Amino acid sequence: MTLRKSHRRITASAMAGFSPSTGARLETDPRLPSQK
């Protein structure tokens, strides 16, 4: 989420095309589900 460096989580998530809850999850653990 490189947009997160210059925007709030809600805005960055919307610009990237996914929900704010997904943005929060990716922010806490950026690994892909297949890597967990």
C-alpha positions as CSV (number, residue, x, y, z in Angstrom):
1,M,0.0,0.0,0.0
2,T,2.3,2.8,-1.2
3,L,-0.7,5.2,-1.3
4,R,-0.8,4.9,2.5
5,K,2.3,7.0,2.8
6,S,0.5,10.1,1.6
7,H,-3.2,9.3,2.3
8,R,-5.4,8.1,5.2
9,R,-6.2,4.3,5.2
10,I,-9.8,4.8,4.0
11,T,-8.7,7.0,1.0
12,A,-5.7,4.8,0.1
13,S,-7.8,1.6,0.2
14,A,-10.5,3.2,-2.0
15,M,-7.9,4.4,-4.5
16,A,-6.3,0.9,-4.5
17,G,-9.7,-0.8,-5.1
18,F,-10.4,-2.6,-1.9
19,S,-12.2,-2.1,1.4
20,P,-10.9,-0.2,4.4
21,S,-11.0,-3.3,6.5
22,T,-8.8,-5.1,4.0
23,G,-6.5,-2.1,4.1
24,A,-6.2,-2.4,7.9
25,R,-5.5,-6.1,7.7
26,L,-2.8,-5.6,5.1
27,E,-1.3,-2.8,7.1
28,T,-0.9,-5.0,10.2
29,D,0.3,-8.1,8.3
30,P,1.4,-7.4,4.7
31,R,2.1,-11.1,3.9
32,L,-0.1,-12.8,1.3
33,P,-2.6,-15.5,2.6
34,S,-0.5,-18.1,0.8
35,Q,2.6,-17.1,2.8
36,K,1.0,-17.3,6.2
